[in-house]
Structure formats: C-alpha cells, structure tokens
Amino acid sequence: MAISGPFARAEDNPVDVLLVDSHRLVRQSIQRLLSDSGHFVVMGEAATCDEVIRLARKRQPQVIVLNLPGANVDVLDGARKLGRQFPDIRIVVLADEADIIIQERLLQAGVAGCVSSNCSLDELLEAIDTVLAGERYLSDVLAQKLAERRLPGHAASVFDQLTHREMQILLLVVEGKNTRTIARELCLTQKTVNGYRHRLLEKLKVDTEVALTHLAIREGLIRIPGPHGISEKT
C-alpha cells in the first residue's frame, strides 16, 4: 500500500543504496535489478546487519534494503541498531508475508517500509521512492494483515505482551540456543538469561521450552523447514 506518489526518481539523480541479505546470490540478483533500473547506485552489500552498520558509517547511503528471511534476532536487532545510529537513512525490509508479528515489531522499531518478499521490481522501486519522500510503505497484503490484527474480535497474539528483550530470548531459545550461547550473543550473564527463560514460560503459560517452541510454531512466529529448506506453515 503506497502512502505517496508513484516512482519518479530521475536517472541523473540516482539513489545510494546498501543491500543486506545472508545469501550472496540473492544480493547479487537484487543489485543487478536495482542497478539496471538506472535509478540506483548500489554502494555495497553485506551478509549481516553488523556488516552493513560498518558500511553505512563509511558510505552514508540514502536507503538500506534489508532482506534477512525468517523471524530471527538479526532482523529485529539489526533494524533497531540501524534506526538508532542512522536516523536519516531509510530502511526497507523485504519480509515473508507470514512473519506478521516480526513485521509489526520492525515498524515499531522505525523501519520505513515493509515489502513482501514476493513483490515485483516495480513495487520495490515504489517502496523506495515512498520512503525517500518521508512516508511509510506497506505491501497491500502486509497492510491488510496488520489491519486485521486491530479489528474488534480478532484475538491478539500471545507474543504481543513480550518486551523486546523477552522476544530476543524467545527467538534464540526456539532456535535451540543454550543459556551460555544466548548470554554471549546478548552480552548478558547466564543468571540473567535463565531469569528471562523462566519468565517466558510463566508469561506464555507453558511448562517446558519444548512447549514454548510448539507455541511459536502454532502462532506463526516460526515455521518448520519443509522440502528443500522451504519453510512451511503448520
């Protein structure tokens, strides 16, 4: 859903873009599409948000296109860090339509645009133009799903009550990370992480972390990899 006018970027005034995707082939494909449009200069690419933060300090792009598939801590934390350190850089996220809980958190973190990962090149160009105009952009499907979550009678997600830190811990737990690993990744003590793990069980009213993982799958927060690594909804 565009919230401003159609794409009209002049070819003699190209937009400086950084790309983030964990797969090199995907980055190269998006780079080629954007470069061939004549409207963009792709200044660099990165596999992680930490890498793009370092690049952004050096190159000061106008837009960062972020495509890190799945509900993971890299997506949430990366968007928050980028928003805090580079408030003038517009961030557009390519998101799976099923990851509505994560997308809502991304918008709350200041992401300027969320576009379906199944979008056309024209829609991606429109999204970038919209956010450069200072507006937000949501794909129609994503906008509809977000609106449905606010309709009377629509059950709220059990995860809406979680703080950002609790969501971080949850996502790492359901990835199978142990306390020591989570503590290292988040720069916390193991005692603090264990406290959060117990709190999650209480808040979400489950008895074990296996049940917690089943809840995350059932509520659509995470998906089970299907054949050839394609995620499937349960």
PASEVO-613044 format. One record per atom (N, C-alpha, C): residue number from 1; residue in three letters; atom name; x, y, z. Coordinates in steps of 0.2 Angstrom, whole numbers, plus 5000, padded with zeros to 4 digits. Layout:
 num residu atome    u    v    w
 NUM    ALA    CA    X    Y    Z
...
This chain:
 num residu atome    u    v    w
   1    MET     N 5004 4994 5000
   1    MET    CA 5000 5000 5000
   1    MET     C 5004 5006 5000
   2    ALA     N 5005 5010 4994
   2    ALA    CA 5009 5016 4994
   2    ALA     C 5005 5021 4998
   3    ILE     N 5009 5025 5001
   3    ILE    CA 5007 5031 5005
   3    ILE     C 5009 5038 5002
   4    SER     N 5012 5037 4996
   4    SER    CA 5014 5043 4992
   4    SER     C 5013 5042 4985
   5    GLY     N 5016 5047 4981
   5    GLY    CA 5015 5046 4974
   5    GLY     C 5019 5041 4971
   6    PRO     N 5018 5040 4964
   6    PRO    CA 5022 5034 4960
   6    PRO     C 5029 5036 4960
   7    PHE     N 5033 5030 4958
   7    PHE    CA 5040 5031 4957
   7    PHE     C 5042 5036 4952
   8    ALA     N 5046 5041 4953
   8    ALA    CA 5048 5046 4948
   8    ALA     C 5055 5048 4949
   9    ARG     N 5059 5044 4951
   9    ARG    CA 5066 5046 4953
   9    ARG     C 5070 5047 4946
  10    ALA     N 5073 5053 4945
  10    ALA    CA 5077 5054 4939
  10    ALA     C 5083 5050 4939
  11    GLU     N 5085 5048 4932
  11    GLU    CA 5091 5044 4931
  11    GLU     C 5097 5048 4933
  12    ASP     N 5097 5055 4932
  12    ASP    CA 5103 5059 4933
  12    ASP     C 5104 5061 4941
  13    ASN     N 5099 5058 4945
  13    ASN    CA 5100 5059 4952
  13    ASN     C 5099 5052 4956
  14    PRO     N 5103 5047 4954
  14    PRO    CA 5102 5041 4957
  14    PRO     C 5102 5040 4965
  15    VAL     N 5099 5035 4967
  15    VAL    CA 5098 5034 4975
  15    VAL     C 5104 5030 4977
  16    ASP     N 5108 5032 4982
  16    ASP    CA 5113 5027 4985
  16    ASP     C 5110 5022 4990
  17    VAL     N 5111 5016 4988
  17    VAL    CA 5108 5010 4992
  17    VAL     C 5113 5005 4994
  18    LEU     N 5112 5003 5000
  18    LEU    CA 5116 4997 5003
  18    LEU     C 5111 4991 5003
  19    LEU     N 5114 4985 5002
  19    LEU    CA 5110 4979 5002
  19    LEU     C 5112 4974 5008
  20    VAL     N 5107 4971 5011
  20    VAL    CA 5109 4966 5016
  20    VAL     C 5105 4960 5015
  21    ASP     N 5108 4954 5014
  21    ASP    CA 5105 4948 5013
  21    ASP     C 5110 4943 5015
  22    SER     N 5108 4937 5018
  22    SER    CA 5113 4932 5020
  22    SER     C 5115 4928 5015
  23    HIS     N 5112 4928 5009
  23    HIS    CA 5114 4924 5003
  23    HIS     C 5117 4929 4998
  24    ARG     N 5123 4927 4996
  24    ARG    CA 5127 4931 4991
  24    ARG     C 5123 4931 4984
  25    LEU     N 5120 4926 4982
  25    LEU    CA 5117 4926 4975
  25    LEU     C 5111 4930 4975
  26    VAL     N 5107 4930 4981
  26    VAL    CA 5101 4935 4981
  26    VAL     C 5104 4942 4981
  27    ARG     N 5109 4944 4985
  27    ARG    CA 5111 4951 4985
  27    ARG     C 5113 4953 4978
  28    GLN     N 5117 4948 4974
  28    GLN    CA 5119 4950 4968
  28    GLN     C 5113 4951 4963
  29    SER     N 5108 4947 4964
  29    SER    CA 5102 4947 4960
  29    SER     C 5098 4954 4961
  30    ILE     N 5097 4956 4967
  30    ILE    CA 5094 4962 4969
  30    ILE     C 5098 4968 4966
  31    GLN     N 5105 4967 4967
  31    GLN    CA 5109 4973 4965
  31    GLN     C 5109 4974 4957
  32    ARG     N 5109 4968 4954
  32    ARG    CA 5108 4969 4946
  32    ARG     C 5101 4972 4944
  33    LEU     N 5096 4970 4948
  33    LEU    CA 5089 4973 4946
  33    LEU     C 5089 4981 4948
  34    LEU     N 5092 4983 4953
  34    LEU    CA 5092 4990 4955
  34    LEU     C 5096 4994 4951
  35    SER     N 5102 4991 4949
  35    SER    CA 5107 4995 4945
  35    SER     C 5105 4995 4938
  36    ASP     N 5101 4990 4935
  36    ASP    CA 5099 4990 4928
  36    ASP     C 5093 4995 4928
  37    SER     N 5090 4997 4933
  37    SER    CA 5084 5001 4933
  37    SER     C 5086 5008 4931
  38    GLY     N 5093 5010 4932
  38    GLY    CA 5096 5016 4931
  38    GLY     C 5094 5022 4936
  39    HIS     N 5091 5020 4941
  39    HIS    CA 5089 5024 4947
  39    HIS     C 5093 5024 4953
  40    PHE     N 5097 5019 4953
  40    PHE    CA 5101 5017 4959
  40    PHE     C 5108 5016 4958
  41    VAL     N 5112 5018 4963
  41    VAL    CA 5119 5016 4964
  41    VAL     C 5120 5012 4970
  42    VAL     N 5121 5005 4969
  42    VAL    CA 5122 5001 4975
  42    VAL     C 5129 5001 4977
  43    MET     N 5130 5005 4983
  43    MET    CA 5136 5007 4986
  43    MET     C 5140 5001 4989
  44    GLY     N 5136 4996 4991
  44    GLY    CA 5139 4990 4994
  44    GLY     C 5134 4985 4996
  45    GLU     N 5136 4979 4998
  45    GLU    CA 5132 4974 5001
  45    GLU     C 5135 4970 5007
  46    ALA     N 5130 4967 5011
  46    ALA    CA 5133 4964 5017
  46    ALA     C 5128 4958 5018
  47    ALA     N 5131 4953 5022
  47    ALA    CA 5128 4947 5024
  47    ALA     C 5124 4948 5030
  48    THR     N 5126 4953 5035
  48    THR    CA 5123 4953 5041
  48    THR     C 5122 4961 5043
  49    CYS     N 5118 4962 5048
  49    CYS    CA 5116 4969 5050
  49    CYS     C 5123 4972 5053
  50    ASP     N 5127 4969 5056
  50    ASP    CA 5133 4971 5059
  50    ASP     C 5137 4974 5053
  51    GLU     N 5138 4970 5048
  51    GLU    CA 5142 4972 5042
  51    GLU     C 5139 4978 5039
  52    VAL     N 5133 4979 5038
  52    VAL    CA 5130 4985 5035
  52    VAL     C 5131 4991 5039
  53    ILE     N 5131 4990 5046
  53    ILE    CA 5132 4996 5050
  53    ILE     C 5139 4999 5049
  54    ARG     N 5144 4994 5048
  54    ARG    CA 5150 4997 5047
  54    ARG     C 5151 5000 5040
  55    LEU     N 5147 4997 5035
  55    LEU    CA 5147 5000 5029
  55    LEU     C 5144 5007 5029
  56    ALA     N 5138 5007 5032
  56    ALA    CA 5134 5014 5032
  56    ALA     C 5138 5019 5035
  57    ARG     N 5142 5018 5040
  57    ARG    CA 5147 5023 5043
  57    ARG     C 5151 5026 5038
  58    LYS     N 5154 5022 5034
  58    LYS    CA 5159 5024 5029
  58    LYS     C 5155 5028 5023
  59    ARG     N 5149 5025 5021
  59    ARG    CA 5147 5027 5014
  59    ARG     C 5140 5031 5014
  60    GLN     N 5137 5031 5020
  60    GLN    CA 5131 5036 5021
  60    GLN     C 5126 5035 5015
  61    PRO     N 5123 5029 5015
  61    PRO    CA 5118 5028 5009
  61    PRO     C 5112 5032 5011
  62    GLN     N 5107 5033 5006
  62    GLN    CA 5101 5035 5007
  62    GLN     C 5096 5030 5010
  63    VAL     N 5097 5024 5007
  63    VAL    CA 5092 5019 5008
  63    VAL     C 5096 5012 5010
  64    ILE     N 5094 5008 5015
  64    ILE    CA 5096 5001 5016
  64    ILE     C 5090 4997 5014
  65    VAL     N 5091 4992 5010
  65    VAL    CA 5087 4987 5008
  65    VAL     C 5089 4980 5012
  66    LEU     N 5085 4978 5017
  66    LEU    CA 5086 4973 5022
  66    LEU     C 5082 4967 5020
  67    ASN     N 5085 4961 5018
  67    ASN    CA 5082 4955 5017
  67    ASN     C 5085 4949 5021
  68    LEU     N 5083 4948 5027
  68    LEU    CA 5085 4943 5031
  68    LEU     C 5079 4938 5033
  69    PRO     N 5078 4933 5029
  69    PRO    CA 5072 4929 5030
  69    PRO     C 5071 4926 5036
  70    GLY     N 5065 4925 5038
  70    GLY    CA 5063 4922 5045
  70    GLY     C 5063 4926 5051
  71    ALA     N 5060 4924 5056
  71    ALA    CA 5059 4928 5062
  71    ALA     C 5065 4926 5066
  72    ASN     N 5070 4931 5066
  72    ASN    CA 5076 4930 5070
  72    ASN     C 5079 4936 5073
  73    VAL     N 5083 4935 5078
  73    VAL    CA 5086 4941 5081
  73    VAL     C 5090 4946 5077
  74    ASP     N 5093 4943 5072
  74    ASP    CA 5097 4948 5067
  74    ASP     C 5092 4953 5064
  75    VAL     N 5086 4951 5062
  75    VAL    CA 5081 4956 5059
  75    VAL     C 5079 4961 5064
  76    LEU     N 5077 4959 5070
  76    LEU    CA 5074 4964 5075
  76    LEU     C 5080 4968 5077
  77    ASP     N 5085 4966 5080
  77    ASP    CA 5091 4970 5082
  77    ASP     C 5094 4974 5077
  78    GLY     N 5095 4971 5071
  78    GLY    CA 5098 4975 5066
  78    GLY     C 5094 4981 5064
  79    ALA     N 5088 4980 5064
  79    ALA    CA 5083 4986 5062
  79    ALA     C 5084 4991 5067
  80    ARG     N 5084 4989 5074
  80    ARG    CA 5084 4994 5079
  80    ARG     C 5091 4998 5079
  81    LYS     N 5096 4994 5078
  81    LYS    CA 5103 4997 5078
  81    LYS     C 5103 5002 5073
  82    LEU     N 5101 5000 5067
  82    LEU    CA 5101 5005 5061
  82    LEU     C 5097 5011 5062
  83    GLY     N 5091 5010 5065
  83    GLY    CA 5087 5016 5066
  83    GLY     C 5090 5021 5071
  84    ARG     N 5093 5018 5076
  84    ARG    CA 5096 5022 5081
  84    ARG     C 5102 5026 5079
  85    GLN     N 5107 5022 5075
  85    GLN    CA 5113 5025 5073
  85    GLN     C 5112 5030 5067
  86    PHE     N 5107 5028 5063
  86    PHE    CA 5107 5032 5057
  86    PHE     C 5100 5034 5055
  87    PRO     N 5097 5039 5059
  87    PRO    CA 5090 5040 5059
  87    PRO     C 5088 5043 5052
  88    ASP     N 5093 5046 5048
  88    ASP    CA 5092 5049 5042
  88    ASP     C 5092 5044 5036
  89    ILE     N 5094 5038 5037
  89    ILE    CA 5094 5033 5032
  89    ILE     C 5087 5029 5032
  90    ARG     N 5084 5028 5027
  90    ARG    CA 5078 5025 5026
  90    ARG     C 5079 5017 5025
  91    ILE     N 5075 5013 5029
  91    ILE    CA 5076 5006 5029
  91    ILE     C 5070 5003 5026
  92    VAL     N 5071 4999 5021
  92    VAL    CA 5066 4995 5018
  92    VAL     C 5067 4987 5019
  93    VAL     N 5062 4984 5022
  93    VAL    CA 5063 4977 5023
  93    VAL     C 5059 4973 5019
  94    LEU     N 5062 4968 5016
  94    LEU    CA 5059 4963 5012
  94    LEU     C 5057 4957 5017
  95    ALA     N 5050 4956 5017
  95    ALA    CA 5048 4951 5023
  95    ALA     C 5043 4946 5020
  96    ASP     N 5044 4940 5023
  96    ASP    CA 5039 4935 5022
  96    ASP     C 5032 4937 5024
  97    GLU     N 5027 4936 5020
  97    GLU    CA 5020 4938 5022
  97    GLU     C 5018 4935 5028
  98    ALA     N 5020 4929 5030
  98    ALA    CA 5018 4925 5036
  98    ALA     C 5021 4928 5043
  99    ASP     N 5027 4932 5042
  99    ASP    CA 5030 4935 5048
  99    ASP     C 5027 4941 5051
 100    ILE     N 5020 4941 5051
 100    ILE    CA 5017 4947 5053
 100    ILE     C 5019 4950 5060
 101    ILE     N 5020 4946 5065
 101    ILE    CA 5022 4948 5071
 101    ILE     C 5029 4952 5071
 102    ILE     N 5034 4949 5067
 102    ILE    CA 5040 4952 5067
 102    ILE     C 5040 4959 5063
 103    GLN     N 5035 4959 5058
 103    GLN    CA 5035 4965 5054
 103    GLN     C 5032 4971 5058
 104    GLU     N 5027 4969 5063
 104    GLU    CA 5024 4974 5067
 104    GLU     C 5030 4977 5072
 105    ARG     N 5034 4972 5074
 105    ARG    CA 5039 4974 5078
 105    ARG     C 5044 4979 5075
 106    LEU     N 5046 4977 5068
 106    LEU    CA 5050 4981 5064
 106    LEU     C 5047 4988 5063
 107    LEU     N 5041 4989 5062
 107    LEU    CA 5038 4995 5061
 107    LEU     C 5038 4999 5067
 108    GLN     N 5038 4996 5073
 108    GLN    CA 5038 4999 5079
 108    GLN     C 5045 5002 5080
 109    ALA     N 5050 4998 5078
 109    ALA    CA 5057 5000 5078
 109    ALA     C 5059 5005 5074
 110    GLY     N 5055 5008 5069
 110    GLY    CA 5056 5013 5065
 110    GLY     C 5058 5012 5058
 111    VAL     N 5057 5005 5056
 111    VAL    CA 5058 5004 5049
 111    VAL     C 5053 5008 5044
 112    ALA     N 5055 5010 5039
 112    ALA    CA 5051 5015 5035
 112    ALA     C 5047 5011 5030
 113    GLY     N 5049 5005 5028
 113    GLY    CA 5045 5001 5023
 113    GLY     C 5045 4994 5024
 114    CYS     N 5040 4990 5024
 114    CYS    CA 5040 4983 5024
 114    CYS     C 5036 4980 5017
 115    VAL     N 5040 4977 5013
 115    VAL    CA 5038 4974 5007
 115    VAL     C 5038 4967 5007
 116    SER     N 5033 4964 5004
 116    SER    CA 5033 4957 5003
 116    SER     C 5039 4954 4999
 117    SER     N 5042 4949 5001
 117    SER    CA 5047 4946 4998
 117    SER     C 5045 4943 4991
 118    ASN     N 5039 4943 4990
 118    ASN    CA 5036 4941 4983
 118    ASN     C 5035 4947 4979
 119    CYS     N 5037 4952 4981
 119    CYS    CA 5035 4958 4977
 119    CYS     C 5038 4959 4970
 120    SER     N 5036 4963 4966
 120    SER    CA 5039 4964 4959
 120    SER     C 5044 4969 4960
 121    LEU     N 5048 4970 4955
 121    LEU    CA 5053 4975 4955
 121    LEU     C 5050 4982 4955
 122    ASP     N 5045 4983 4951
 122    ASP    CA 5041 4989 4951
 122    ASP     C 5039 4991 4958
 123    GLU     N 5036 4986 4962
 123    GLU    CA 5034 4988 4969
 123    GLU     C 5040 4990 4973
 124    LEU     N 5045 4986 4973
 124    LEU    CA 5051 4988 4977
 124    LEU     C 5053 4995 4975
 125    LEU     N 5054 4997 4969
 125    LEU    CA 5055 5004 4967
 125    LEU     C 5050 5009 4970
 126    GLU     N 5044 5007 4970
 126    GLU    CA 5039 5012 4973
 126    GLU     C 5040 5012 4980
 127    ALA     N 5042 5007 4983
 127    ALA    CA 5043 5007 4991
 127    ALA     C 5048 5012 4992
 128    ILE     N 5054 5011 4989
 128    ILE    CA 5060 5015 4990
 128    ILE     C 5058 5023 4989
 129    ASP     N 5055 5024 4983
 129    ASP    CA 5053 5031 4982
 129    ASP     C 5048 5034 4987
 130    THR     N 5044 5030 4990
 130    THR    CA 5039 5032 4995
 130    THR     C 5043 5034 5002
 131    VAL     N 5047 5029 5004
 131    VAL    CA 5051 5031 5010
 131    VAL     C 5056 5037 5009
 132    LEU     N 5058 5038 5003
 132    LEU    CA 5063 5043 5002
 132    LEU     C 5059 5050 5003
 133    ALA     N 5052 5050 5001
 133    ALA    CA 5048 5055 5002
 133    ALA     C 5046 5057 5009
 134    GLY     N 5049 5053 5014
 134    GLY    CA 5047 5054 5021
 134    GLY     C 5041 5050 5023
 135    GLU     N 5038 5046 5019
 135    GLU    CA 5032 5042 5021
 135    GLU     C 5034 5035 5022
 136    ARG     N 5029 5031 5025
 136    ARG    CA 5030 5024 5025
 136    ARG     C 5027 5020 5020
 137    TYR     N 5029 5014 5019
 137    TYR    CA 5026 5010 5013
 137    TYR     C 5025 5003 5016
 138    LEU     N 5019 5000 5015
 138    LEU    CA 5017 4993 5016
 138    LEU     C 5014 4990 5010
 139    SER     N 5017 4984 5009
 139    SER    CA 5013 4980 5004
 139    SER     C 5006 4979 5005
 140    ASP     N 5002 4979 5000
 140    ASP    CA 4995 4978 5002
 140    ASP     C 4993 4972 5006
 141    VAL     N 4996 4966 5005
 141    VAL    CA 4995 4960 5009
 141    VAL     C 4997 4961 5016
 142    LEU     N 5003 4964 5017
 142    LEU    CA 5005 4966 5024
 142    LEU     C 5001 4971 5028
 143    ALA     N 4999 4976 5024
 143    ALA    CA 4994 4981 5027
 143    ALA     C 4988 4978 5029
 144    GLN     N 4985 4974 5025
 144    GLN    CA 4978 4970 5027
 144    GLN     C 4979 4966 5033
 145    LYS     N 4985 4962 5033
 145    LYS    CA 4985 4958 5039
 145    LYS     C 4987 4962 5046
 146    LEU     N 4990 4967 5045
 146    LEU    CA 4991 4972 5051
 146    LEU     C 4984 4975 5053
 147    ALA     N 4980 4977 5048
 147    ALA    CA 4974 4980 5050
 147    ALA     C 4969 4975 5053
 148    GLU     N 4970 4968 5051
 148    GLU    CA 4965 4963 5053
 148    GLU     C 4967 4962 5061
 149    ARG     N 4973 4963 5062
 149    ARG    CA 4975 4962 5069
 149    ARG     C 4972 4967 5074
 150    ARG     N 4970 4972 5071
 150    ARG    CA 4967 4978 5075
 150    ARG     C 4960 4978 5075
 151    LEU     N 4956 4973 5072
 151    LEU    CA 4949 4973 5071
 151    LEU     C 4946 4970 5078
 152    PRO     N 4940 4973 5080
 152    PRO    CA 4937 4970 5086
 152    PRO     C 4936 4963 5085
 153    GLY     N 4937 4959 5090
 153    GLY    CA 4935 4952 5090
 153    GLY     C 4941 4948 5088
 154    HIS     N 4946 4951 5085
 154    HIS    CA 4952 4947 5082
 154    HIS     C 4957 4946 5088
 155    ALA     N 4958 4940 5089
 155    ALA    CA 4962 4938 5095
 155    ALA     C 4970 4941 5095
 156    ALA     N 4972 4944 5100
 156    ALA    CA 4979 4947 5100
 156    ALA     C 4984 4941 5100
 157    SER     N 4990 4942 5098
 157    SER    CA 4995 4937 5098
 157    SER     C 4997 4936 5105
 158    VAL     N 4999 4930 5107
 158    VAL    CA 5001 4929 5114
 158    VAL     C 5008 4933 5115
 159    PHE     N 5011 4934 5109
 159    PHE    CA 5018 4937 5110
 159    PHE     C 5018 4945 5110
 160    ASP     N 5012 4948 5110
 160    ASP    CA 5012 4955 5110
 160    ASP     C 5014 4958 5117
 161    GLN     N 5013 4954 5122
 161    GLN    CA 5015 4956 5129
 161    GLN     C 5022 4956 5130
 162    LEU     N 5026 4953 5126
 162    LEU    CA 5033 4952 5127
 162    LEU     C 5037 4959 5126
 163    THR     N 5042 4960 5130
 163    THR    CA 5046 4966 5129
 163    THR     C 5051 4964 5123
 164    HIS     N 5055 4969 5121
 164    HIS    CA 5060 4967 5115
 164    HIS     C 5065 4962 5118
 165    ARG     N 5067 4963 5124
 165    ARG    CA 5072 4958 5127
 165    ARG     C 5069 4951 5127
 166    GLU     N 5063 4951 5130
 166    GLU    CA 5060 4944 5130
 166    GLU     C 5059 4941 5123
 167    MET     N 5057 4945 5118
 167    MET    CA 5057 4942 5111
 167    MET     C 5064 4940 5109
 168    GLN     N 5069 4944 5110
 168    GLN    CA 5076 4941 5109
 168    GLN     C 5077 4934 5112
 169    ILE     N 5076 4934 5118
 169    ILE    CA 5077 4927 5121
 169    ILE     C 5073 4922 5118
 170    LEU     N 5067 4923 5117
 170    LEU    CA 5062 4918 5114
 170    LEU     C 5065 4916 5108
 171    LEU     N 5066 4920 5103
 171    LEU    CA 5069 4918 5097
 171    LEU     C 5075 4914 5097
 172    LEU     N 5079 4916 5102
 172    LEU    CA 5086 4912 5102
 172    LEU     C 5084 4905 5105
 173    VAL     N 5080 4905 5110
 173    VAL    CA 5078 4898 5113
 173    VAL     C 5075 4894 5108
 174    VAL     N 5070 4896 5104
 174    VAL    CA 5067 4892 5099
 174    VAL     C 5072 4890 5094
 175    GLU     N 5077 4893 5093
 175    GLU    CA 5082 4891 5088
 175    GLU     C 5087 4886 5091
 176    GLY     N 5086 4884 5098
 176    GLY    CA 5089 4879 5101
 176    GLY     C 5096 4881 5104
 177    LYS     N 5096 4888 5105
 177    LYS    CA 5102 4890 5108
 177    LYS     C 5102 4889 5116
 178    ASN     N 5108 4887 5119
 178    ASN    CA 5108 4886 5126
 178    ASN     C 5110 4893 5130
 179    THR     N 5109 4892 5136
 179    THR    CA 5110 4898 5140
 179    THR     C 5117 4902 5139
 180    ARG     N 5122 4898 5139
 180    ARG    CA 5129 4901 5138
 180    ARG     C 5129 4905 5131
 181    THR     N 5127 4902 5126
 181    THR    CA 5127 4905 5120
 181    THR     C 5123 4911 5119
 182    ILE     N 5117 4911 5122
 182    ILE    CA 5112 4917 5122
 182    ILE     C 5116 4922 5126
 183    ALA     N 5118 4921 5132
 183    ALA    CA 5122 4926 5136
 183    ALA     C 5127 4929 5132
 184    ARG     N 5131 4925 5129
 184    ARG    CA 5137 4928 5125
 184    ARG     C 5134 4933 5119
 185    GLU     N 5129 4930 5116
 185    GLU    CA 5127 4934 5110
 185    GLU     C 5123 4941 5112
 186    LEU     N 5120 4941 5118
 186    LEU    CA 5117 4947 5120
 186    LEU     C 5121 4951 5126
 187    CYS     N 5127 4948 5127
 187    CYS    CA 5131 4952 5132
 187    CYS     C 5127 4952 5139
 188    LEU     N 5124 4947 5141
 188    LEU    CA 5121 4946 5147
 188    LEU     C 5125 4941 5152
 189    THR     N 5123 4940 5158
 189    THR    CA 5125 4935 5162
 189    THR     C 5121 4929 5161
 190    GLN     N 5124 4923 5162
 190    GLN    CA 5120 4917 5162
 190    GLN     C 5114 4917 5167
 191    LYS     N 5115 4920 5173
 191    LYS    CA 5109 4921 5178
 191    LYS     C 5104 4925 5175
 192    THR     N 5105 4930 5172
 192    THR    CA 5100 4935 5169
 192    THR     C 5096 4931 5163
 193    VAL     N 5100 4927 5159
 193    VAL    CA 5097 4924 5154
 193    VAL     C 5092 4919 5157
 194    ASN     N 5094 4915 5162
 194    ASN    CA 5090 4910 5165
 194    ASN     C 5084 4913 5168
 195    GLY     N 5084 4919 5170
 195    GLY    CA 5079 4923 5173
 195    GLY     C 5074 4924 5168
 196    TYR     N 5076 4926 5162
 196    TYR    CA 5072 4928 5156
 196    TYR     C 5068 4921 5154
 197    ARG     N 5072 4916 5154
 197    ARG    CA 5069 4910 5151
 197    ARG     C 5063 4907 5156
 198    HIS     N 5064 4908 5162
 198    HIS    CA 5059 4906 5167
 198    HIS     C 5053 4911 5166
 199    ARG     N 5054 4917 5165
 199    ARG    CA 5049 4922 5164
 199    ARG     C 5045 4921 5158
 200    LEU     N 5048 4919 5153
 200    LEU    CA 5044 4917 5147
 200    LEU     C 5039 4912 5148
 201    LEU     N 5042 4906 5151
 201    LEU    CA 5037 4901 5152
 201    LEU     C 5031 4903 5156
 202    GLU     N 5032 4907 5161
 202    GLU    CA 5027 4910 5165
 202    GLU     C 5022 4914 5161
 203    LYS     N 5025 4919 5158
 203    LYS    CA 5021 4924 5154
 203    LYS     C 5017 4920 5148
 204    LEU     N 5020 4915 5145
 204    LEU    CA 5016 4912 5140
 204    LEU     C 5012 4906 5142
 205    LYS     N 5013 4905 5149
 205    LYS    CA 5009 4899 5152
 205    LYS     C 5010 4892 5148
 206    VAL     N 5017 4891 5148
 206    VAL    CA 5019 4884 5146
 206    VAL     C 5024 4881 5151
 207    ASP     N 5024 4875 5151
 207    ASP    CA 5028 4871 5156
 207    ASP     C 5035 4870 5154
 208    THR     N 5037 4869 5148
 208    THR    CA 5043 4867 5146
 208    THR     C 5045 4872 5139
 209    GLU     N 5052 4871 5138
 209    GLU    CA 5054 4875 5132
 209    GLU     C 5052 4871 5125
 210    VAL     N 5051 4865 5126
 210    VAL    CA 5048 4861 5120
 210    VAL     C 5041 4864 5118
 211    ALA     N 5037 4865 5124
 211    ALA    CA 5030 4868 5123
 211    ALA     C 5031 4875 5120
 212    LEU     N 5036 4878 5123
 212    LEU    CA 5037 4885 5120
 212    LEU     C 5038 4885 5113
 213    THR     N 5042 4881 5110
 213    THR    CA 5043 4880 5103
 213    THR     C 5037 4878 5099
 214    HIS     N 5033 4874 5102
 214    HIS    CA 5027 4872 5099
 214    HIS     C 5022 4878 5098
 215    LEU     N 5022 4882 5103
 215    LEU    CA 5018 4888 5103
 215    LEU     C 5020 4893 5098
 216    ALA     N 5027 4894 5097
 216    ALA    CA 5029 4898 5092
 216    ALA     C 5028 4896 5085
 217    ILE     N 5028 4889 5084
 217    ILE    CA 5026 4887 5078
 217    ILE     C 5018 4888 5077
 218    ARG     N 5014 4886 5082
 218    ARG    CA 5007 4886 5081
 218    ARG     C 5005 4893 5080
 219    GLU     N 5008 4898 5083
 219    GLU    CA 5006 4905 5082
 219    GLU     C 5009 4909 5076
 220    GLY     N 5013 4905 5072
 220    GLY    CA 5016 4908 5066
 220    GLY     C 5022 4912 5067
 221    LEU     N 5025 4912 5073
 221    LEU    CA 5031 4916 5074
 221    LEU     C 5037 4913 5071
 222    ILE     N 5037 4906 5071
 222    ILE    CA 5042 4902 5067
 222    ILE     C 5039 4897 5063
 223    ARG     N 5043 4895 5058
 223    ARG    CA 5040 4889 5053
 223    ARG     C 5045 4884 5053
 224    ILE     N 5042 4878 5052
 224    ILE    CA 5046 4872 5051
 224    ILE     C 5049 4871 5044
 225    PRO     N 5055 4870 5043
 225    PRO    CA 5058 4870 5036
 225    PRO     C 5055 4864 5033
 226    GLY     N 5052 4865 5026
 226    GLY    CA 5050 4859 5023
 226    GLY     C 5055 4857 5018
 227    PRO     N 5052 4853 5012
 227    PRO    CA 5057 4850 5007
 227    PRO     C 5061 4856 5004
 228    HIS     N 5068 4854 5003
 228    HIS    CA 5072 4859 5000
 228    HIS     C 5073 4865 5004
 229    GLY     N 5072 4865 5011
 229    GLY    CA 5073 4871 5015
 229    GLY     C 5068 4876 5015
 230    ILE     N 5062 4875 5012
 230    ILE    CA 5057 4880 5011
 230    ILE     C 5053 4879 5017
 231    SER     N 5051 4885 5021
 231    SER    CA 5048 4885 5027
 231    SER     C 5040 4883 5025
 232    GLU     N 5037 4879 5030
 232    GLU    CA 5030 4878 5029
 232    GLU     C 5026 4880 5035
 233    LYS     N 5020 4882 5034
 233    LYS    CA 5016 4884 5040
 233    LYS     C 5013 4878 5042
 234    THR     N 5011 4877 5049
 234    THR    CA 5008 4871 5051
 234    THR     C 5000 4872 5051
